[in-house]
Amino acid sequence: MRRAHRLSCFLTAIAFALGACSAEKAGGGEEAASNAHEATNDSGWLTGGHDAGETYFSPLKQVNASNIDKLGYAWSYDLNSTHGMEATPVVIDGVMYASAPWGYVHALDAKTGAKLWVFDPKVDGSITSKVCCGVVNRGLSVADGRVFVVSIDGRLFALDAKTGEIAWQEDTIIDHARGYTVTGSTYVAGNVVVIGNSGAELDARGYVSAYDIKTGELKWRFFTVPASAEGPFEHPELEAAAKTWDPNSFWEVGLGGTVWDGMAYDPELDLVYVGVGNSALYPRKLRSPAGGDNLYVASILALDRKTGRMAWYYQTTPGDQWDYTATQKMILADIEIGGRERHVIMQAPKNGFFYVIDRETGELLSAEPYVPVNWASHVDLETGRPVELAQADYSDGPRLVFPAPAGGHNWQPMAFNPGTGLVYIPAVHASAVFWIPEEPFIYQKGGANAGAMYAFPAKNAGAWGLESEAAKALPPLSELAKGQPDTTIRGFLRAWDPVANKVAWEIETSDRWVGEMNATWNGGGVMTTAGGLVFQGRSTGYLHVYRADTGEQLAQINVGTAMMAAPMTYELDGEQYVAVMAGFGGALGGSFPEGTAPYRYGNAGRIVAFKLGGGVVPLPTEVEHASAFPRPSIERFGTQAQIDHGNELLKRHCSRCHKNNDASGAIPDLRRMSAETDAAFEDIVLRGARAEKGMGSFEGVLTPEEVEAIHAAIVDAAWREYKRSQPGPQNKPHEPVKQ
């Protein structure tokens, strides 16, 4: 109970900093931002994670274990998009603000779901050629009567909270010729709004920027990696960072370190906590041949809110070469450790260790694996460094590595309940085989520049699997997995005790996809409440509710739409509502496996709200699926060498979106191309003929010869799948379809 009281005091301080009148002072003596509301911390949902500490915990308890069976449909709202929904809405003064793909904003009456206004950022569809994992958006923030959101192309908007009109806008991207996009949420800290960017797999150099919430003036910018060994260094921290890089590093590729998701703010310390992403190129031997920690990739930074100067940093994965970002959502809390109250930051980043860090000093308090890990034996608490194992070094050949690059935990928010003292993590047991292609790496400006390849030992993984053409030369999995943990992919909702450093309870969330790729994404983000409940949606379209202390399932509600985002809750006129943004997509948006809600009902994104005494959720109309794989519209063409090269290019440039695994999806299976698409293939890929539909131009990234090789590989794959799907022997030569 004492631990719960301390956390509630911390949340109260955060709510005051967010909601106090503008004459009041925040830490550091600067004016605090005033939210456009009079809602209390108890009744509203003030940030994507409920509060500045991003706990995803609500003190509301009208909905609880005794009446959860009466929770039912209140209202729904159509988002007019089939892309992935990864944001958690904000509710302030009875208005719900929700960001959607591309950077759209929807303002609704939180009681009825009625539309108040919609903001369209008017993004050029050609930006999708630089997108890693869908045109998603992970959230917005509200302060001083304005809504702050960023579009996928990096424009930061301040909108009038009442009308949706633009108050100001700023371009946050320093070089549009590089592979920058922005998918993360904005974060308000005092009188600034903070935003990062994405694109480390392409050629981005990471940074985070802070803008004045009233004027849009750039107040500071912190680069996470140096531009060169000699400088110039934009700020002092880069001079120290440069010493951790080989002077002959591949500076031209940008080196990554993008800040694409998790941040948090402590108004008492006046510190902004920033999660930094993976390195680029992936392999150390290509990126920084002499080695080094390569600061500040895969790190947590504590930055002064007023100046952007660094108070401390902690690097979770020194010299990262597995896409082990530290951008996963962070939680701020005050907990008792060893008989002493500690102000901590907690994170479960991709690398598989759960970190508890003193948020005042950066001291590492604990780091224990929450999923199977084989890249490091443990984290040395004296040095704060992981003890790396040779098993994970793929510089001289393929290696099976745990966790996979999707991580033990990805962007899906975890939550902390002060009543139980537990953190609820959407966790994944998964591995991947990493290898460096034989052909020499050639930098492509604005293109994919990972420098390594990886494949999952999973069924139905398509271009991401060990059975893909790009992985066909690898040793058998039985050889690669000898002596390693079980490679069966599984998903879990895991309740973690951050004091005892162990799992308190867990629920498997794999459903029917044990061993398949969808197990990694089936369980969505998490929300917990003082009602003793934990909420989590799944790709099956069911919202699951558990007891926070034991994990006992109390309810499951058929929503009919897949959920990846974390739910949220708020109170209006004495009634508690629970709401969630629903819609599948993102990194797995190219496929909807059979059994998922989007396979059965389509993937029309919507917000669904619930309340006690509500009804049954109206389900979308069921989708009809073609039973047979279609005969390809053109005959095979190209040499085998050309087809093999095309498969390598497909893996490098196209598989970020197109999984081509014979499942339905928002993004087409290219093997099912129509005659019209086959005929226009080069125009689509190089000249942006379908940019308005989200297929951007790859001009300058791919040559006409490379596009032809990709086309040949797709047609070859289409014929092989068509032949496989036909009954009986298939020995007749393929003939082109007559036009």
N, C-alpha and C positions, 0 to 999 in steps of 0.2 A: 504493500500500500504506500509506503514511503516513496518507493521508486515511481509509482504512478503520480503522486503529488508533485514530485520534482519535475516530471515531464510536463504536467499540466501547467505548472508555473512558467516553464520555458515557452510553451505554446501561447500562454496569455501574453507574454512579452512580445512574441512574434505578431500576434493579432493586433496588439497596440501599435506596433511599428507600421503595420499595414493599414490600419484603419483609423489611427489618430488624426485629429485635425492638423492642418498643415503648419500651424504655429508651434506645434510640439516638436521637440528635438529628437533625432535619432542618434545612435552612437556616432562619435566623431564631431558632434556639434552642428551637423548639417540638417536642413529641414527634411523631415520624413515625408514620404508620399502619402497622399490621402486618397483612399479608395472611394469611388463614387457610390457610397452606400452607407447605411446605418446598421447593417446586419452585424450581429455579434459573431465571435469565433464559433460559438456553439451552434448557431443556426445556419450559417452559410458554408460555402466551400470556396475559400479565398484565392487559392492558387491551384495549379494542376495537382499538387500533392496535398491539398487542403490548407497548408500553412507554409511559411518560408522555410521551415525545417524539412519539408517534403516527406512527412510521415505517412501520408495516405491513411490517417486515423481521424475519425470523427467522434467527438464526445456525445453524439446523439444516441439515445437508447430506447426511444419509443418502440422501434422495431427490435425485437430480441428473440431469444430462444423460445420463449413461451408463446409467441404469436407469429413466428416467421412463416408458418403454414398458411397464414391469411394474407401474405404479401402477394399482390396481383397487379395487373395492368392498370396504369393510370392514363398514359398518353404516349404517342410516338410522333416522330417528326422525320420526314424524308429529307435526306441530305443531298439528293440528286448526284450521287457519285457511286461508282463501283470500285473505287480504289480503297486501299487499306485505311481504316480508322484507328489511329494510334494515340489520340489525345483524350484527356479527361477534362470535361467542361468545368467552368467556374460559375458559381452562382453568387450574385451580389445584389442585395436589395430586391429580391424577387425576379431578377433577370438572369437567365442562363446564357453564357457566352461560350461558344464552342468553335474551335478551329478545325478545319477539314483539309483534305488534300489540296495541293497547290498554294495554300495560304488563304483559303476562303474563311470567312467568319460568319456564323449564324447567331443572331441574338433572338432569344425566345422568352415568352412568358413562362417562367419555371413552374407555374401551377397548372397551365393548360397545354403547353407546348406550342402555342400560337406564335407564328413568326412576327417579329418586330421589325427586323431588317436583316439584309444579307450583304456582305461585302465580297466583291470579286476582284482579286488582285490583277486580273488580266495578264496572265503569264503567257509568253510565247512558248508553244509546245515543243520547240526545238531544244529546249533545255534538257529534255529527257535523255539525250545522248550522254549527258554527264551524271545521270542519276544512278546511284548505287542500288537502292532498295525501295523503289517506288516513289511517287510524288507525295509522300505522306507528310503530315505535320503533327508534331507531338504536343502542341499546346500554345496557349496565349497567357497574357497577364493583364490585370486591370489595376489602374492607379490614377488618381487625380482626375477622374471623370473620363479617362481614356482607356482604350483597349489597344494593347501592343501585340502585334503579330508579324511574322516574317514570311515572305513568299518563298517558294522553292528556288527561285532565281536570286534570292538574297536581299530583296528590298524589305526594309523594316518600316512598318506603318504604325502611326499613332492615329487611332480612330476615335471620333466622338462616341462615347459610350451610349448616348441616347439616340443618335441618328445613323451611325456608321460612316459618316462623312470623314474624309481624310483631314487630319489636323496638320500633320507633317509626314514626310517620308524621306528615308535616307538609303542609299545604296551601301550595303555593308561589305561588298566584295571588292578586293583590291586589284584583281586581275581576272577579267572575264574570259581571257583566252585559256585559262587553266580550268581544271575540272571541279570548280567550286559549285556546290548547291547548299541549301540550308533546309534541314528537316526538323530541327530542334525547337523547343519552346523558348519563348522569351522569359526572362526572369527580372523582376523589379527588385532593386536593392537600394533603399533610401531614395535618392533623387535621380537614380540612373536606371536604365533598362539595359540588360546584358544579353548578348547573343553571340553564338559561335557559328560553326559551319561544318560541312561534310566534304568528302572528296579525297581522303587519304589513299584510297586504292587507285586513284587517277594520278593527279600530280599537284595536289594542294599542299600549301604550307600552312599549318594550323595557326589560328589566333582566335582571341575572344575580344569583343569590343563592348564598350559601355557608352551609352548616349544619354544626354540630358532628357528627362521625361517631358519637360515643358517645351523645349526648343528643338530637340533632335541633334544638338551639337555633340560631336564626338568628344568625350571627356578623356578617355584613355583607350589604349589597345595593347594587349599583351600577346606577343608571339610565343608559341610553345616550342619552336625549334629555330636554330640560327639559319640564316640564309647562306652563310659561308663561314669558313674558319677564320678569315681575316676581318670580318665585319663588312660594312658598319653594323653595329649592334643597336637596334632600336631602343633597347633599355638594358640596364646593367645585368640583369639576370641572364641575358643571352651570352655574354662574355664568359660566364662560368659554364654555361651549357655547352659552348663550343669546344671546351676542353674534353668533353666526353664523347666527341665525335672524331673519327679519323679525318685529318686535314684533307684527305683525298676522297671523302665521302661523295656520293652521287648527288651533289647539291642541286643539280638542275631539276631533279624530279620532285623537289619540294619537301620531301622527307616526312610528310604526314603530320601526325599530332593534332588532328582536327578535334575541335570541341563540339561534338554533334548531339549531345543529349544532356546528361545529368549535371545539375548545379544545385546549390542551396545557399542560403544567406542567414547569418547570425547577426541580428541587429544590435545585440549587446557588445559583441566583439567588433562589429562593423567589418566583418570579413565575408567575402564571396568565395565559396568553394566551387572549384571548377574541375570536372573530370576530363582528362585528355585522352585522345584516342590512339590508335595503333600507328606504327611506323610505316613508311613507304620508302623504298621497296620493302617487301617482307624479309627476304633473306639478308642476314648481316653481311655475308661475304660479298654481296653486291652493293649494299647500302653504305656500310661503314666497314671496309675490309679489315681494318686493324681492331675492330671490336669497339668496346666502350658501352656505357650505359645509355647513350643517345638521349640525353635529357632534352625536353621534358615529356617524351612520349610515354604513354601508359602510366600517367601520374595523376595524383590529386594535388591541386594547387590551392593555397589559401591566399587570396589577393585582397589588398586594402581597397575597400569600396570607393574611397575618394580619389586615390591616385593610380590604382592598378598595380602598385608595387607588391612583390611577393613577400608574405610573412613567413611562409614555410612551404615545403613540398614533400610529398612522399611518393616514390616511384614503386608501383605494384609489380611491374615486370621490366626490370632493367634490360635494355637491348632487345626489346620485344621483336619476335619474328614469327608470331602465330596469330596476329590480329587480336591480341588480348587487350582490348580497350579498357580504360578505366572511366568510361563515359556512362556507365550504368548509374541509375538513380541512387543518390546518396540520402541518408537520413540523419538528421541531427537530433540528439536526445541527451538527457542527463541521467546517467545510471550509476549505480553503486558497484564498484569493482574493488575487491580486496578491502572492504570496509571504508572505502573513500568514495565520495561523489566525484564522478568524472563527467566533464562536458565532452561528449564524443561525437564523432562522425562515423557512420557505419556504411559499409559498401560490400556488395557481393559482385565484383567485376567478372569479366569473362574468364579470367585465368583460373577460377575454381576455388580461390581462397576467400574466406569471409574476414574482412578487416574491421577492427575496432581501433580508432585513432583518436587521441586527445585533440580536439579541434582548436584548442588554444595554442598548443605547442607543436603539433605534428608528431608527437611521440606515438610509436606503434605500441598498442596495448595487447593485441592478440591478432593472430592470423592462422586460421585452421581451415582445411579443405571442407567444402560443403557438397562437393561432387567428386567423382574419381579424378585424380590428377597424376600424370606421369612426367610432366616437364620439369618438376621440382620435387625434391623429397620432403621439404618443409620450408618454413620461413624462420630464419634465425632472429629471435627477438632482441638479441644484443646488438646486432648490426642492422636489423630491419630488412635484410636482404633474403630473397629466396635462394635456396641451395639447388642450383640447376643440375639436371641429370642429362647424361649423354644421349639417352633414348630419344630426346626431342630435337636433337641437332640433325637436320636434314641436309646439311651442306654437302655431304658426300654420298647421299643416296636417300631413297624414300624412307620415311619414318611414320609410324602410327603414333599420334599425339592426342592426349587427353588434357583438357577438354578440346572439342572441335573449335574452329574459328567462330562459330555461332555462339560459343561460350557456355559455361555452366549456368549463366544467367545473362540475358540480353537486355533490350530496352524496356521490356515489360516491367512496370513498377512493382517493387516489393513494398511491404507495409509493416509498421511497428505498432503494437498495441501495448500501452503502458500498464494496463491491467494484468496482462499475462507476462509481460516482459519479453515477448517473443517477436521475432522478425519473420514474416511470411514471404518466402522466396519462390517465384515460379522458376524452378530449377530444371536443368537438362543433363542427363547422362549421355554424352555423345563424344565420339572421337572422329578424327579425320587423318587421312594419309597426306602428308606434305611432300612435295618434291620440287626440284628446280628443273625446268625444261632443258633439254640438251642444246637447243639453239641459243646463241648469244642474245642477251637482253638488248633491245633497242628501245630507247625512250621515245614515247609518242606524246607530244604536247596535247593536253586535253583528253587523252585516251586512257585506257586501263594500263596501269604500270605496277602491278603487284610484284612481278618478277619471280613468282612462285605459283605453283598450282596445288590444289588440294581436292580430295574426293572423300565422300562419306561412305562407310561400309553399311549402306542402308538399302532396303528394298524400295523400288519405285522412286529412286532419287534422280532419274533422268540425267541431265548434263552434270549434276553434282555428284553422281555415284561412281563407285569403282567399276561398274559395268559400262560406263560411258566410253566413247571412242578415245577421248583424250587420256583415259587412264588404262587403256588396254595393255600397255607395255609394262605395267607395274608388276612386281612379284605377287604371288597369291596372298590373300588376306591371312590364311593360316600361318604363313611364314612371317608376315609383318606383325601379327598379333600374338606371337608366341611369348608367353610370360607376362602379358599385359592384361589389364582389366577386361571384363566382358564388353564386347563392342556393340551389343544390342542397344539401339537408341531407345531411350525412355524419357518421359517427362514426369515431373513431380511438383506438387505443392508441398514445400518443406518448411516446417516451423522450426526456426533456429533460435537457440538460447544464446545471446551474445555475451553472457557472463560465464556460463558453464561451457561455452564453445562446443555445443553438440546439438544434434537433432532431437527435438522434443516429440514431434510426431510428423508423419508425412502421409500424403495421399498420392497415389499414382494417377497421373492425368493423361497417360498415353492413349486411353480408350482402345479402339480397335487397331491403332497404328503402332503397336509395339514393334520395334525394329525398322520402322519406316520414317521418312523425313518429317511427316506431319506431327510426329510425337514431339519434335523440338519446338513446335509453334502451337500445339493444341491448347495448352493452358495459357490464358491471358494474364494481364496485370491484376493486382490484388488491392482490395480495400478492406479495412477492419474498423470496428466501431466499439464504443463503450457498451453497446448492447451484447457484447460477448460474441460477436459474429465476424466471420471472414467471408468475403464475397470474391468469386473468380468466375469469369466467363470462359467458354471453350469454343473451338472451331465447330463443334457439333451443334452449336446454337443454343446450348443450355447454360443458364446462369446457376452456378452451384453456391450453396451457402453452408458453412461449417461452423461448429463450435470453435471459438478461438482457443480454448484451453486444451481440448482433446482431439480436435480434428473430426469429430463425428459429423457426418453429413446430416443436415437438418432439412434441406429443401433443394430441389432443382426445378427451375422454371424454364420451359421451352420458349425461347425468344424467336427461334426460326431464322436468326441471323448470327453469323459467327462473331465472336467477341475476342479482340486482342487487347484493347485498352483496359485500364483499371476503371472499375465502377466508382461512383461518388454518391454522396448523400447530403441532404439539406432539409430544413424545416420551414414550412410556410403555413401561416394561419393555424398553428397547432398540429399540423400533419407532417410526418417525416416521409420524405420521398427518397427512393434509390434510383439512380439513373446510370446508363452506360451508353457510350457510343459503340455501335456495332457495325462491322464490315471487315472482311478478310483482305489481306494484301501484304504490302511491304515486301520483304525479302522472299517470301513464299507466294507472292501474289500471282505468279504465273500458273499456279495449279490449284485446283479444288478437288482433292481426292474424294472418291466415293465414300459417303458416310458423313461428310462435312455438310453444314447447313448451306453454304453457297453452291455445292454440287446439287443439292435437292431443290433449293428455293431461289437460286441466283444470289447475287451479291450486292443488292441495292442497299447502300449505307443508310443507317437511320439511328436516331437517338430514341431509346425506349426508357420510359420512367414507370416506376412502380410505387404503390402505397398500400397500406393495410386496408383490406376490404375491396381491393381492386379485382378486376376480372381476369379472364384468360387472354393472353397475348394473341392478337390476330396474326396469323402466319402468312407469309408471302405466298404467291401462286407458285406451284411446283413447276420445275423446268423439265422439258422433254429432251432426252439425249439420243443422239444417233447411235444405233446399235453396232454399226459396222465402220471399220476404218475406211475412209474414202480412197478410191484409186487415184494416185497422183496425176496431175493434169499434164505433166510433161515427162519425157523419157529421161533416164539417167544420162548424165554427161560428165565430162572431165576425166582425167587420169586418176588412178588411185592415190598418187602423190598429192594431186590437187585436192582430192577429197580429204585426205589426212590433214593437210594444211588447213583446210576449211574447218575441220572439227576442232583444231587447236584455236583458231580464231573465234569460233562459236563459243568455246569455253571462256576465252579471255574477254570478249566484247559483248556477247549476246546473252550468256546464261545468267547474268545479273537479273534479267527480267524473264526471258523465255526459257522455261524448264524443259519443254518438249517431252513430257512424260505421259502423254495420252490421258491426261485428266482435264476436266474443264477448268477454265480460269478466266480472270479478267484480261490476262495477256495471252494472246493466241499461241497454240501449239503450232510452230512453223511447219511441221510435217503435214499439216492439214491445209496448206495454202490453196487458195482457189486459182483457177487459170488466170484470172485478172491480176491477182497478187504476183504470181509467177512472172507474168509479162512485165509488170511494173517494178520488179524487185530492185533494180539498180536505182531507179528514180526514188523509190521509197527510202532506201538506205543512204544514198549519197546526196539526194537533192530535197529531202524532207517532204516528199509528196503527201505524207500522212502525219505531218507534224501537229496538225490541229487535233488529231486523235491521240497524241502522246508519243508518237514514234519520231524522235528527233533525227536530224541529219547527222551522219557520221563523216561528212566531208572534212578532209584534213586529218582524219583519224584512220580511215581505211582507203585503200586505193581501189580503182575499178577491178584490178586483177584479184585483190583480196575479197572483194564483194562477190565476184564470180566463184571463187573457191568456197566461200560460205554457202552460196546458193547450191553449188554442186553437192556439198556435204548434206544439206537439208533434203535435197531431192533423193539422194542415195538413202538416207535414213527413212524417208517416206516410203520408198519402194520396199525396203527391208521390212518395215512394220506392216505394210499392206500384204506382202507375201506371207508373213508370219500369221496374219489374222485370217487368211483364207483356209477353208477346210480342205483336207486332202493334200496330196503331193503338189508342189508348185514348181514344176520344171520348165514351164513354157517361158519363152523370152518375153520380157515386158515390151509392150507396144505403146507408143504415145497415144494419148486420147485425141481423137479427131476434133478439131476446133470448128 
